[in-house]
Amino acid sequence: MRIGSWFLVMVAALIGPVAACSKTSSTAPAAGASGTVSSVAGSGGASSAGIGQAGAAAATAGSSAGSGGQTRSVPTGAAGWQAYNDTTPASLGSADRGQYLVDHVLVCGICHTPSLTTGEPDTKNYLAGSRPYDFTDIDGTVVTVNAENLTSHDPEGLHTWSDGQIRTAITRGTDDEHYAIYPIMPYPEYALLTPEDVDSIIKYLRNVPPNDNVVAADYPRPDIHPPAALVDGAKVPHTTLPSSDPDYAAAERGRYLASVACMNCHTEEVVLPTGMIDHDEPNLDKAFAGGKQYTFEHLQPKHTSLNITPDATGLMGWTVDDIVQTLKSGKEKGTGRTFCNTHPSEAFKQMSDADMHDVAVYIHSLPPVKNGPFQCKSQ
């Protein structure tokens, strides 16, 4: 069984949750004995530093290549892929923490739980695989990807997957058959998750009741590229609050949460020297400044994410409480307009008060970035 998309989240308003132009076409790795790696220049970055990466080994797939880029090493042969895969058992965290992250921070159900005709989630098919989404590959091909079955079913779900295989899919972007996952699933951002949080997610997914829902294959092809470059946590902006500020610690906690729950959708993609968009490769020079276009529905018009930095083109004039109340209500400050239907407001409303406050403090204290203004009307 293969995973072809994943938790879009953030999809958080967001889809998402990186298909680098420099990716070379390749088929699934041959089962040879070679463990060599080939370098592929990408425009994103992976680093063992930054916001709690899921282990320093995540950086084995890349090394820094200049101020704006990343040189990624692509595993080849059975030995190379064995080294790339994370085989660590899930021993940290808790299933309860995993459920909270899955349902209210990463909001995986936005993509992996199908909807009823009313638009409400079909709770009988919780995380059992959802409707198709369109993803424009770097060569211009529109690929239809399908959010996979994440339940404990055998064989349609994750029953036969090892902890390491699930971790590798979440944080490095390859599935149990060594296929790359289309970065419409924001694994480049999920690489920033702490080891404890990744283990918690794995423990929770093990407990999701099995569902035999069969998910269609991606069309017209699976991801033939190497995995996308992981986000460099060191490049995610810090709060502008001084370390002496009483809210500094809250803002830095919010930085972690916002990086995995908001950044993918609220950050536009890198524009390559050719003028092409490096799909789902976040331009961290404009982190959280909106402008990314996405859709949660097959063949439907795209939405545009909003600038959530405190710039005149974003949230200038908003208070921390304004941001909290907006997240809780799912309605825009001042206008009362309901957010785009791609924003997972219902899931975010159940984020803990402490986490919501921390995210709001961070967003309120981001460096302002001029970008937009953008508008995405509810449909």
Short mmCIF file of the C-alpha atoms (twelve columns), coordinates in Angstrom:
data_MODEL
# 
_entry.id   MODEL 
# 
loop_
_atom_site.group_PDB 
_atom_site.id 
_atom_site.type_symbol 
_atom_site.label_atom_id 
_atom_site.label_alt_id 
_atom_site.label_comp_id 
_atom_site.label_asym_id 
_atom_site.label_seq_id 
_atom_site.Cartn_x 
_atom_site.Cartn_y 
_atom_site.Cartn_z 
_atom_site.pdbx_PDB_model_num 
ATOM 1   C CA . MET A 1   0.000   0.000  0.000   1 
ATOM 2   C CA . ARG A 2   1.310   3.450  -0.887  1 
ATOM 3   C CA . ILE A 3   0.722   6.879  0.539   1 
ATOM 4   C CA . GLY A 4   0.245   9.374  -2.255  1 
ATOM 5   C CA . SER A 5   -0.566  12.588 -0.380  1 
ATOM 6   C CA . TRP A 6   -0.976  12.850 3.366   1 
ATOM 7   C CA . PHE A 7   -2.231  15.201 5.923   1 
ATOM 8   C CA . LEU A 8   -2.593  18.301 4.095   1 
ATOM 9   C CA . VAL A 9   -3.429  20.455 6.849   1 
ATOM 10  C CA . MET A 10  -2.740  23.224 7.451   1 
ATOM 11  C CA . VAL A 11  -3.585  22.611 5.608   1 
ATOM 12  C CA . ALA A 12  -4.261  24.819 7.917   1 
ATOM 13  C CA . ALA A 13  -6.207  27.096 5.811   1 
ATOM 14  C CA . LEU A 14  -4.598  25.714 4.064   1 
ATOM 15  C CA . ILE A 15  -3.252  23.230 2.126   1 
ATOM 16  C CA . GLY A 16  -0.738  22.281 2.086   1 
ATOM 17  C CA . PRO A 17  0.665   21.568 3.662   1 
ATOM 18  C CA . VAL A 18  7.408   21.081 -2.292  1 
ATOM 19  C CA . ALA A 19  8.142   19.611 -5.594  1 
ATOM 20  C CA . ALA A 20  11.506  21.010 -6.555  1 
ATOM 21  C CA . CYS A 21  12.143  22.045 -10.121 1 
ATOM 22  C CA . SER A 22  15.576  20.558 -9.912  1 
ATOM 23  C CA . LYS A 23  14.150  17.165 -9.095  1 
ATOM 24  C CA . THR A 24  15.158  14.688 -11.716 1 
ATOM 25  C CA . SER A 25  12.660  12.159 -12.959 1 
ATOM 26  C CA . SER A 26  13.251  8.698  -11.630 1 
ATOM 27  C CA . THR A 27  11.360  5.513  -11.065 1 
ATOM 28  C CA . ALA A 28  11.122  3.771  -7.721  1 
ATOM 29  C CA . PRO A 29  14.651  2.854  -6.604  1 
ATOM 30  C CA . ALA A 30  16.031  -0.389 -7.885  1 
ATOM 31  C CA . ALA A 31  16.576  -3.118 -5.341  1 
ATOM 32  C CA . GLY A 32  20.294  -3.224 -5.943  1 
ATOM 33  C CA . ALA A 33  23.114  -3.457 -3.475  1 
ATOM 34  C CA . SER A 34  24.450  0.025  -4.084  1 
ATOM 35  C CA . GLY A 35  24.305  2.491  -1.231  1 
ATOM 36  C CA . THR A 36  25.628  5.487  -3.142  1 
ATOM 37  C CA . VAL A 37  23.835  8.774  -3.263  1 
ATOM 38  C CA . SER A 38  23.497  11.332 -6.021  1 
ATOM 39  C CA . SER A 39  23.258  15.053 -5.329  1 
ATOM 40  C CA . VAL A 40  20.242  16.958 -6.542  1 
ATOM 41  C CA . ALA A 41  20.189  20.728 -6.174  1 
ATOM 42  C CA . GLY A 42  16.987  21.984 -4.613  1 
ATOM 43  C CA . SER A 43  15.781  25.385 -3.557  1 
ATOM 44  C CA . GLY A 44  14.632  24.446 -0.083  1 
ATOM 45  C CA . GLY A 45  16.669  23.270 2.855   1 
ATOM 46  C CA . ALA A 46  17.040  20.547 5.439   1 
ATOM 47  C CA . SER A 47  18.862  20.942 8.693   1 
ATOM 48  C CA . SER A 48  19.238  19.059 11.929  1 
ATOM 49  C CA . ALA A 49  19.084  22.408 13.690  1 
ATOM 50  C CA . GLY A 50  16.088  24.648 14.147  1 
ATOM 51  C CA . ILE A 51  12.685  23.703 15.465  1 
ATOM 52  C CA . GLY A 52  12.930  20.231 16.952  1 
ATOM 53  C CA . GLN A 53  13.608  18.226 13.837  1 
ATOM 54  C CA . ALA A 54  12.582  14.584 14.060  1 
ATOM 55  C CA . GLY A 55  16.143  13.522 14.661  1 
ATOM 56  C CA . ALA A 56  19.452  14.656 13.201  1 
ATOM 57  C CA . ALA A 57  19.287  11.782 10.742  1 
ATOM 58  C CA . ALA A 58  16.672  13.735 8.810   1 
ATOM 59  C CA . ALA A 59  19.506  15.901 7.569   1 
ATOM 60  C CA . THR A 60  21.293  12.996 5.951   1 
ATOM 61  C CA . ALA A 61  19.273  13.695 2.848   1 
ATOM 62  C CA . GLY A 62  20.736  17.148 2.411   1 
ATOM 63  C CA . SER A 63  23.454  19.640 3.211   1 
ATOM 64  C CA . SER A 64  23.409  23.403 3.006   1 
ATOM 65  C CA . ALA A 65  24.128  24.838 -0.428  1 
ATOM 66  C CA . GLY A 66  24.284  28.608 -0.233  1 
ATOM 67  C CA . SER A 67  22.032  31.191 1.357   1 
ATOM 68  C CA . GLY A 68  18.886  30.222 -0.475  1 
ATOM 69  C CA . GLY A 69  19.334  26.620 -1.407  1 
ATOM 70  C CA . GLN A 70  19.869  23.063 -0.441  1 
ATOM 71  C CA . THR A 71  21.843  20.235 -2.006  1 
ATOM 72  C CA . ARG A 72  19.885  17.062 -1.461  1 
ATOM 73  C CA . SER A 73  21.370  13.615 -1.641  1 
ATOM 74  C CA . VAL A 74  19.039  11.109 -3.243  1 
ATOM 75  C CA . PRO A 75  19.403  7.510  -2.044  1 
ATOM 76  C CA . THR A 76  19.996  4.852  -4.672  1 
ATOM 77  C CA . GLY A 77  19.836  1.093  -4.384  1 
ATOM 78  C CA . ALA A 78  18.576  -0.996 -1.513  1 
ATOM 79  C CA . ALA A 79  21.411  -0.011 0.821   1 
ATOM 80  C CA . GLY A 80  20.956  3.694  0.139   1 
ATOM 81  C CA . TRP A 81  17.242  3.581  0.860   1 
ATOM 82  C CA . GLN A 82  17.804  1.478  3.954   1 
ATOM 83  C CA . ALA A 83  20.064  4.237  5.259   1 
ATOM 84  C CA . TYR A 84  17.473  6.896  4.339   1 
ATOM 85  C CA . ASN A 85  14.611  5.168  6.121   1 
ATOM 86  C CA . ASP A 86  14.190  5.822  9.826   1 
ATOM 87  C CA . THR A 87  13.843  2.482  11.596  1 
ATOM 88  C CA . THR A 88  13.475  3.852  15.133  1 
ATOM 89  C CA . PRO A 89  10.539  2.384  17.106  1 
ATOM 90  C CA . ALA A 90  8.052   4.873  18.558  1 
ATOM 91  C CA . SER A 91  9.025   4.972  22.226  1 
ATOM 92  C CA . LEU A 92  8.344   8.587  23.187  1 
ATOM 93  C CA . GLY A 93  5.206   10.604 23.763  1 
ATOM 94  C CA . SER A 94  1.673   9.295  24.107  1 
ATOM 95  C CA . ALA A 95  -1.325  8.351  21.969  1 
ATOM 96  C CA . ASP A 96  -3.348  11.104 23.666  1 
ATOM 97  C CA . ARG A 97  -0.849  13.720 22.545  1 
ATOM 98  C CA . GLY A 98  -0.897  12.162 19.078  1 
ATOM 99  C CA . GLN A 99  -4.673  12.437 18.836  1 
ATOM 100 C CA . TYR A 100 -4.524  16.104 19.807  1 
ATOM 101 C CA . LEU A 101 -1.894  16.810 17.149  1 
ATOM 102 C CA . VAL A 102 -3.688  14.831 14.448  1 
ATOM 103 C CA . ASP A 103 -7.111  16.330 15.122  1 
ATOM 104 C CA . HIS A 104 -6.416  19.910 16.227  1 
ATOM 105 C CA . VAL A 105 -2.910  20.998 15.165  1 
ATOM 106 C CA . LEU A 106 -1.970  19.147 11.992  1 
ATOM 107 C CA . VAL A 107 -5.677  18.616 11.253  1 
ATOM 108 C CA . CYS A 108 -5.024  15.494 9.176   1 
ATOM 109 C CA . GLY A 109 -8.722  14.739 8.847   1 
ATOM 110 C CA . ILE A 110 -9.186  17.728 6.545   1 
ATOM 111 C CA . CYS A 111 -7.641  15.601 3.822   1 
ATOM 112 C CA . HIS A 112 -7.839  12.059 5.131   1 
ATOM 113 C CA . THR A 113 -11.463 11.987 6.247   1 
ATOM 114 C CA . PRO A 114 -14.056 12.117 3.444   1 
ATOM 115 C CA . SER A 115 -16.887 14.625 3.527   1 
ATOM 116 C CA . LEU A 116 -20.624 14.130 3.469   1 
ATOM 117 C CA . THR A 117 -22.697 15.878 0.818   1 
ATOM 118 C CA . THR A 118 -23.330 18.602 3.402   1 
ATOM 119 C CA . GLY A 119 -19.608 19.302 3.581   1 
ATOM 120 C CA . GLU A 120 -19.347 17.942 7.104   1 
ATOM 121 C CA . PRO A 121 -16.730 15.240 7.808   1 
ATOM 122 C CA . ASP A 122 -17.944 11.670 7.473   1 
ATOM 123 C CA . THR A 123 -17.037 10.475 10.958  1 
ATOM 124 C CA . LYS A 124 -17.818 6.861  10.040  1 
ATOM 125 C CA . ASN A 125 -14.808 7.005  7.734   1 
ATOM 126 C CA . TYR A 126 -12.465 8.914  10.027  1 
ATOM 127 C CA . LEU A 127 -8.952  9.008  8.504   1 
ATOM 128 C CA . ALA A 128 -9.926  6.274  6.038   1 
ATOM 129 C CA . GLY A 129 -8.920  8.217  2.946   1 
ATOM 130 C CA . SER A 130 -10.607 11.104 1.255   1 
ATOM 131 C CA . ARG A 131 -11.532 12.831 -1.953  1 
ATOM 132 C CA . PRO A 132 -8.943  13.574 -4.666  1 
ATOM 133 C CA . TYR A 133 -6.895  16.765 -4.836  1 
ATOM 134 C CA . ASP A 134 -5.156  18.368 -7.799  1 
ATOM 135 C CA . PHE A 135 -1.420  18.962 -7.701  1 
ATOM 136 C CA . THR A 136 0.496   20.632 -10.530 1 
ATOM 137 C CA . ASP A 137 3.826   18.878 -10.887 1 
ATOM 138 C CA . ILE A 138 6.962   20.776 -11.811 1 
ATOM 139 C CA . ASP A 139 6.641   19.753 -15.474 1 
ATOM 140 C CA . GLY A 140 3.132   21.230 -15.601 1 
ATOM 141 C CA . THR A 141 1.292   17.917 -15.386 1 
ATOM 142 C CA . VAL A 142 -1.859  18.126 -13.273 1 
ATOM 143 C CA . VAL A 143 -1.731  15.072 -11.041 1 
ATOM 144 C CA . THR A 144 -4.723  13.931 -9.029  1 
ATOM 145 C CA . VAL A 145 -3.529  12.703 -5.649  1 
ATOM 146 C CA . ASN A 146 -5.655  10.902 -3.095  1 
ATOM 147 C CA . ALA A 147 -5.357  11.236 0.661   1 
ATOM 148 C CA . GLU A 148 -4.587  7.745  1.900   1 
ATOM 149 C CA . ASN A 149 -6.150  5.445  4.468   1 
ATOM 150 C CA . LEU A 150 -4.397  6.116  7.785   1 
ATOM 151 C CA . THR A 151 -6.399  3.666  9.875   1 
ATOM 152 C CA . SER A 152 -4.977  0.456  11.343  1 
ATOM 153 C CA . HIS A 153 -6.612  -1.685 8.646   1 
ATOM 154 C CA . ASP A 154 -4.758  -4.571 6.992   1 
ATOM 155 C CA . PRO A 155 -4.050  -4.155 4.121   1 
ATOM 156 C CA . GLU A 156 -5.726  -0.831 3.221   1 
ATOM 157 C CA . GLY A 157 -4.291  1.142  6.130   1 
ATOM 158 C CA . LEU A 158 -1.053  1.277  8.109   1 
ATOM 159 C CA . HIS A 159 -1.309  -2.092 9.845   1 
ATOM 160 C CA . THR A 160 1.762   -3.589 8.151   1 
ATOM 161 C CA . TRP A 161 3.850   -0.417 8.310   1 
ATOM 162 C CA . SER A 162 6.661   -0.281 10.843  1 
ATOM 163 C CA . ASP A 163 7.004   2.693  13.173  1 
ATOM 164 C CA . GLY A 164 10.023  3.747  11.155  1 
ATOM 165 C CA . GLN A 165 8.121   3.608  7.864   1 
ATOM 166 C CA . ILE A 166 5.387   5.847  9.256   1 
ATOM 167 C CA . ARG A 167 7.988   8.230  10.658  1 
ATOM 168 C CA . THR A 168 9.843   8.333  7.338   1 
ATOM 169 C CA . ALA A 169 6.620   9.145  5.491   1 
ATOM 170 C CA . ILE A 170 5.715   11.924 7.923   1 
ATOM 171 C CA . THR A 171 9.120   13.581 8.168   1 
ATOM 172 C CA . ARG A 172 11.053  12.570 5.030   1 
ATOM 173 C CA . GLY A 173 8.437   12.019 2.361   1 
ATOM 174 C CA . THR A 174 8.760   8.427  1.180   1 
ATOM 175 C CA . ASP A 175 6.290   5.595  1.636   1 
ATOM 176 C CA . ASP A 176 6.723   1.925  2.490   1 
ATOM 177 C CA . GLU A 177 7.634   1.104  -1.119  1 
ATOM 178 C CA . HIS A 178 10.249  3.882  -1.368  1 
ATOM 179 C CA . TYR A 179 8.103   6.097  -3.563  1 
ATOM 180 C CA . ALA A 180 8.312   9.813  -2.952  1 
ATOM 181 C CA . ILE A 181 5.134   11.390 -1.608  1 
ATOM 182 C CA . TYR A 182 3.762   14.390 -3.447  1 
ATOM 183 C CA . PRO A 183 4.551   17.339 -1.159  1 
ATOM 184 C CA . ILE A 184 0.941   18.398 -1.218  1 
ATOM 185 C CA . MET A 185 1.373   16.451 2.032   1 
ATOM 186 C CA . PRO A 186 3.550   18.919 3.948   1 
ATOM 187 C CA . TYR A 187 6.265   16.566 5.129   1 
ATOM 188 C CA . PRO A 188 8.919   19.268 4.521   1 
ATOM 189 C CA . GLU A 189 7.297   21.199 7.390   1 
ATOM 190 C CA . TYR A 190 6.555   18.072 9.438   1 
ATOM 191 C CA . ALA A 191 10.298  17.427 9.531   1 
ATOM 192 C CA . LEU A 192 10.264  20.182 12.169  1 
ATOM 193 C CA . LEU A 193 8.181   18.068 14.562  1 
ATOM 194 C CA . THR A 194 9.940   16.982 17.732  1 
ATOM 195 C CA . PRO A 195 10.765  13.272 18.024  1 
ATOM 196 C CA . GLU A 196 8.280   13.035 20.900  1 
ATOM 197 C CA . ASP A 197 5.463   14.492 18.811  1 
ATOM 198 C CA . VAL A 198 6.205   12.224 15.850  1 
ATOM 199 C CA . ASP A 199 6.180   9.178  18.129  1 
ATOM 200 C CA . SER A 200 2.914   10.374 19.648  1 
ATOM 201 C CA . ILE A 201 1.329   10.589 16.199  1 
ATOM 202 C CA . ILE A 202 2.533   7.084  15.347  1 
ATOM 203 C CA . LYS A 203 1.138   5.700  18.600  1 
ATOM 204 C CA . TYR A 204 -2.213  7.322  17.949  1 
ATOM 205 C CA . LEU A 205 -2.492  6.113  14.348  1 
ATOM 206 C CA . ARG A 206 -1.877  2.573  15.600  1 
ATOM 207 C CA . ASN A 207 -5.084  2.935  17.638  1 
ATOM 208 C CA . VAL A 208 -7.363  4.323  14.929  1 
ATOM 209 C CA . PRO A 209 -10.021 1.640  14.292  1 
ATOM 210 C CA . PRO A 210 -9.481  -0.240 11.025  1 
ATOM 211 C CA . ASN A 211 -11.530 0.821  8.016   1 
ATOM 212 C CA . ASP A 212 -11.428 -1.118 4.733   1 
ATOM 213 C CA . ASN A 213 -11.873 1.936  2.508   1 
ATOM 214 C CA . VAL A 214 -9.882  1.510  -0.718  1 
ATOM 215 C CA . VAL A 215 -8.185  4.663  -1.984  1 
ATOM 216 C CA . ALA A 216 -7.600  5.117  -5.714  1 
ATOM 217 C CA . ALA A 217 -4.064  5.422  -7.048  1 
ATOM 218 C CA . ASP A 218 -2.686  8.829  -7.949  1 
ATOM 219 C CA . TYR A 219 -3.387  9.711  -11.583 1 
ATOM 220 C CA . PRO A 220 -1.751  9.751  -14.088 1 
ATOM 221 C CA . ARG A 221 1.287   8.667  -12.048 1 
ATOM 222 C CA . PRO A 222 2.802   8.371  -8.598  1 
ATOM 223 C CA . ASP A 223 5.493   10.849 -7.605  1 
ATOM 224 C CA . ILE A 224 8.444   9.961  -9.817  1 
ATOM 225 C CA . HIS A 225 10.761  12.490 -8.198  1 
ATOM 226 C CA . PRO A 226 13.094  12.256 -5.240  1 
ATOM 227 C CA . PRO A 227 11.550  13.474 -1.979  1 
ATOM 228 C CA . ALA A 228 11.293  17.239 -1.617  1 
ATOM 229 C CA . ALA A 229 13.860  19.146 0.414   1 
ATOM 230 C CA . LEU A 230 12.956  19.533 4.061   1 
ATOM 231 C CA . VAL A 231 12.334  22.936 5.597   1 
ATOM 232 C CA . ASP A 232 15.339  24.431 7.351   1 
ATOM 233 C CA . GLY A 233 14.044  25.227 10.828  1 
ATOM 234 C CA . ALA A 234 16.795  27.786 11.374  1 
ATOM 235 C CA . LYS A 235 15.246  29.927 8.621   1 
ATOM 236 C CA . VAL A 236 11.783  30.045 10.180  1 
ATOM 237 C CA . PRO A 237 11.464  33.579 11.614  1 
ATOM 238 C CA . HIS A 238 11.686  34.039 15.346  1 
ATOM 239 C CA . THR A 239 9.520   36.377 17.351  1 
ATOM 240 C CA . THR A 240 10.580  40.016 17.345  1 
ATOM 241 C CA . LEU A 241 10.062  40.136 21.121  1 
ATOM 242 C CA . PRO A 242 13.268  40.499 23.129  1 
ATOM 243 C CA . SER A 243 14.215  37.510 25.261  1 
ATOM 244 C CA . SER A 244 13.526  39.640 28.323  1 
ATOM 245 C CA . ASP A 245 9.867   40.056 27.361  1 
ATOM 246 C CA . PRO A 246 7.428   38.073 29.567  1 
ATOM 247 C CA . ASP A 247 5.766   36.701 26.418  1 
ATOM 248 C CA . TYR A 248 8.987   35.610 24.725  1 
ATOM 249 C CA . ALA A 249 8.738   31.953 25.787  1 
ATOM 250 C CA . ALA A 250 5.089   31.805 24.695  1 
ATOM 251 C CA . ALA A 251 5.993   33.258 21.301  1 
ATOM 252 C CA . GLU A 252 8.742   30.695 20.759  1 
ATOM 253 C CA . ARG A 253 6.359   27.877 21.681  1 
ATOM 254 C CA . GLY A 254 3.931   29.392 19.185  1 
ATOM 255 C CA . ARG A 255 6.684   29.424 16.575  1 
ATOM 256 C CA . TYR A 256 6.929   25.649 16.779  1 
ATOM 257 C CA . LEU A 257 3.170   25.128 16.486  1 
ATOM 258 C CA . ALA A 258 2.709   27.677 13.700  1 
ATOM 259 C CA . SER A 259 5.585   26.161 11.729  1 
ATOM 260 C CA . VAL A 260 3.832   22.802 11.481  1 
ATOM 261 C CA . ALA A 261 0.234   24.045 11.452  1 
ATOM 262 C CA . CYS A 262 0.150   27.357 9.554   1 
ATOM 263 C CA . MET A 263 3.316   27.975 7.562   1 
ATOM 264 C CA . ASN A 264 2.663   25.619 4.657   1 
ATOM 265 C CA . CYS A 265 -0.533  27.299 3.546   1 
ATOM 266 C CA . HIS A 266 0.296   30.834 4.555   1 
ATOM 267 C CA . THR A 267 3.647   30.969 2.757   1 
ATOM 268 C CA . GLU A 268 3.929   31.416 -0.988  1 
ATOM 269 C CA . GLU A 269 6.166   29.143 -3.000  1 
ATOM 270 C CA . VAL A 270 9.668   29.809 -4.282  1 
ATOM 271 C CA . VAL A 271 9.848   31.323 -7.758  1 
ATOM 272 C CA . LEU A 272 12.724  29.816 -9.690  1 
ATOM 273 C CA . PRO A 273 15.067  31.791 -11.996 1 
ATOM 274 C CA . THR A 274 13.091  30.393 -14.914 1 
ATOM 275 C CA . GLY A 275 9.963   32.093 -13.584 1 
ATOM 276 C CA . MET A 276 8.342   28.776 -12.720 1 
ATOM 277 C CA . ILE A 277 6.833   28.197 -9.279  1 
ATOM 278 C CA . ASP A 278 8.593   25.540 -7.255  1 
ATOM 279 C CA . HIS A 279 5.358   23.934 -6.111  1 
ATOM 280 C CA . ASP A 280 4.993   23.670 -2.354  1 
ATOM 281 C CA . GLU A 281 8.579   24.840 -1.771  1 
ATOM 282 C CA . PRO A 282 8.027   27.590 0.834   1 
ATOM 283 C CA . ASN A 283 9.736   30.917 0.291   1 
ATOM 284 C CA . LEU A 284 10.873  31.520 3.851   1 
ATOM 285 C CA . ASP A 285 11.797  35.118 3.025   1 
ATOM 286 C CA . LYS A 286 8.010   35.615 3.021   1 
ATOM 287 C CA . ALA A 287 7.110   33.143 5.742   1 
ATOM 288 C CA . PHE A 288 3.483   33.522 6.880   1 
ATOM 289 C CA . ALA A 289 2.920   36.382 4.407   1 
ATOM 290 C CA . GLY A 290 0.279   34.550 2.373   1 
ATOM 291 C CA . GLY A 291 -0.140  34.465 -1.380  1 
ATOM 292 C CA . LYS A 292 -0.122  30.703 -1.831  1 
ATOM 293 C CA . GLN A 293 -2.839  29.334 -4.084  1 
ATOM 294 C CA . TYR A 294 -4.428  25.967 -3.403  1 
ATOM 295 C CA . THR A 295 -7.640  24.012 -3.581  1 
ATOM 296 C CA . PHE A 296 -9.143  21.229 -1.513  1 
ATOM 297 C CA . GLU A 297 -11.481 20.135 -4.260  1 
ATOM 298 C CA . HIS A 298 -10.800 18.364 -7.535  1 
ATOM 299 C CA . LEU A 299 -11.044 20.705 -10.545 1 
ATOM 300 C CA . GLN A 300 -12.299 23.611 -8.410  1 
ATOM 301 C CA . PRO A 301 -10.954 27.207 -8.498  1 
ATOM 302 C CA . LYS A 302 -7.981  27.883 -6.260  1 
ATOM 303 C CA . HIS A 303 -8.076  29.914 -3.070  1 
ATOM 304 C CA . THR A 304 -5.352  32.310 -1.969  1 
ATOM 305 C CA . SER A 305 -3.994  32.336 1.571   1 
ATOM 306 C CA . LEU A 306 -3.873  35.586 3.520   1 
ATOM 307 C CA . ASN A 307 -0.893  37.461 4.895   1 
ATOM 308 C CA . ILE A 308 -0.901  36.848 8.660   1 
ATOM 309 C CA . THR A 309 2.167   38.942 9.496   1 
ATOM 310 C CA . PRO A 310 1.595   42.307 11.248  1 
ATOM 311 C CA . ASP A 311 2.070   44.327 8.059   1 
ATOM 312 C CA . ALA A 312 -0.407  46.773 6.520   1 
ATOM 313 C CA . THR A 313 -1.077  44.071 3.915   1 
ATOM 314 C CA . GLY A 314 -1.732  41.578 6.700   1 
ATOM 315 C CA . LEU A 315 -2.790  41.824 10.340  1 
ATOM 316 C CA . MET A 316 -1.441  45.239 11.287  1 
ATOM 317 C CA . GLY A 317 -3.493  46.626 14.153  1 
ATOM 318 C CA . TRP A 318 -4.665  43.239 15.378  1 
ATOM 319 C CA . THR A 319 -4.074  42.350 19.011  1 
ATOM 320 C CA . VAL A 320 -3.190  38.938 20.411  1 
ATOM 321 C CA . ASP A 321 -6.771  38.642 21.634  1 
ATOM 322 C CA . ASP A 322 -8.083  39.528 18.160  1 
ATOM 323 C CA . ILE A 323 -6.117  36.629 16.705  1 
ATOM 324 C CA . VAL A 324 -7.304  34.227 19.407  1 
ATOM 325 C CA . GLN A 325 -10.940 35.210 18.961  1 
ATOM 326 C CA . THR A 326 -10.656 34.912 15.189  1 
ATOM 327 C CA . LEU A 327 -9.239  31.399 15.492  1 
ATOM 328 C CA . LYS A 328 -11.974 30.435 17.919  1 
ATOM 329 C CA . SER A 329 -14.810 31.871 15.827  1 
ATOM 330 C CA . GLY A 330 -13.596 31.092 12.314  1 
ATOM 331 C CA . LYS A 331 -14.665 34.611 11.344  1 
ATOM 332 C CA . GLU A 332 -12.588 37.567 10.236  1 
ATOM 333 C CA . LYS A 333 -12.089 40.467 12.616  1 
ATOM 334 C CA . GLY A 334 -14.192 43.494 11.741  1 
ATOM 335 C CA . THR A 335 -16.082 42.068 8.769   1 
ATOM 336 C CA . GLY A 336 -17.364 38.923 10.476  1 
ATOM 337 C CA . ARG A 337 -16.756 37.128 7.194   1 
ATOM 338 C CA . THR A 338 -16.439 33.360 7.520   1 
ATOM 339 C CA . PHE A 339 -13.057 32.019 6.515   1 
ATOM 340 C CA . CYS A 340 -12.567 30.202 3.244   1 
ATOM 341 C CA . ASN A 341 -13.940 26.686 3.367   1 
ATOM 342 C CA . THR A 342 -10.363 25.447 3.039   1 
ATOM 343 C CA . HIS A 343 -9.508  26.783 6.487   1 
ATOM 344 C CA . PRO A 344 -9.896  24.072 9.160   1 
ATOM 345 C CA . SER A 345 -11.621 26.392 11.591  1 
ATOM 346 C CA . GLU A 346 -13.676 23.690 13.315  1 
ATOM 347 C CA . ALA A 347 -10.549 21.684 14.091  1 
ATOM 348 C CA . PHE A 348 -8.550  24.688 15.259  1 
ATOM 349 C CA . LYS A 349 -11.372 25.803 17.553  1 
ATOM 350 C CA . GLN A 350 -10.569 22.818 19.764  1 
ATOM 351 C CA . MET A 351 -6.890  23.669 20.100  1 
ATOM 352 C CA . SER A 352 -6.041  24.197 23.744  1 
ATOM 353 C CA . ASP A 353 -6.345  27.733 25.068  1 
ATOM 354 C CA . ALA A 354 -2.644  27.721 25.952  1 
ATOM 355 C CA . ASP A 355 -1.544  26.626 22.484  1 
ATOM 356 C CA . MET A 356 -3.903  29.042 20.765  1 
ATOM 357 C CA . HIS A 357 -2.550  31.870 22.903  1 
ATOM 358 C CA . ASP A 358 1.051   30.923 22.095  1 
ATOM 359 C CA . VAL A 359 0.341   30.812 18.363  1 
ATOM 360 C CA . ALA A 360 -1.377  34.198 18.562  1 
ATOM 361 C CA . VAL A 361 1.531   35.758 20.480  1 
ATOM 362 C CA . TYR A 362 3.949   34.458 17.842  1 
ATOM 363 C CA . ILE A 363 1.887   35.653 14.878  1 
ATOM 364 C CA . HIS A 364 1.390   39.040 16.526  1 
ATOM 365 C CA . SER A 365 5.163   39.404 17.011  1 
ATOM 366 C CA . LEU A 366 6.315   38.156 13.597  1 
ATOM 367 C CA . PRO A 367 8.513   40.416 11.487  1 
ATOM 368 C CA . PRO A 368 6.070   42.279 9.192   1 
ATOM 369 C CA . VAL A 369 6.273   41.285 5.521   1 
ATOM 370 C CA . LYS A 370 4.684   43.357 2.763   1 
ATOM 371 C CA . ASN A 371 2.787   40.949 0.515   1 
ATOM 372 C CA . GLY A 372 -0.715  41.387 -0.863  1 
ATOM 373 C CA . PRO A 373 -3.252  42.115 0.368   1 
ATOM 374 C CA . PHE A 374 -4.987  38.919 -0.667  1 
ATOM 375 C CA . GLN A 375 -8.597  37.885 -0.395  1 
ATOM 376 C CA . CYS A 376 -10.192 34.492 -0.407  1 
ATOM 377 C CA . LYS A 377 -13.962 34.556 -0.222  1 
ATOM 378 C CA . SER A 378 -15.948 31.705 1.303   1 
ATOM 379 C CA . GLN A 379 -17.694 29.484 -1.176  1 
# 
